[in-house]
């Protein structure tokens, strides 16, 4: 995928872990420094929009997603922001507008 600093293998592993952890209706974006080709390093920032409404299930899905990511791409700094209700925080707007949708 062009415009991001992840390997094709990492993208596939992120998508697979996401599909195993969240609903089919849910979506994930990469945002932050990994979408800037002029930078180096940096953590993997992921923004998730979920149809799941139960906070306990969101925590479970997010934890499962993070665990699967660590198992497949190795332990590194990964931040996951999940929007699961009608709250409209600035981070959600920025992540969606400036990020690149992976799924």
PyMOL commands that set and color helices and strands:
alter all, ss='L'
color gray80, all
select helices_A, chain A and resi 8-21+32-35+55-73+90-98
alter helices_A, ss='H'
color red, helices_A
select strands_A, chain A and resi 27-31+44-49+78-83+100-101
alter strands_A, ss='S'
color yellow, strands_A
deselect
rebuild
show_as cartoon
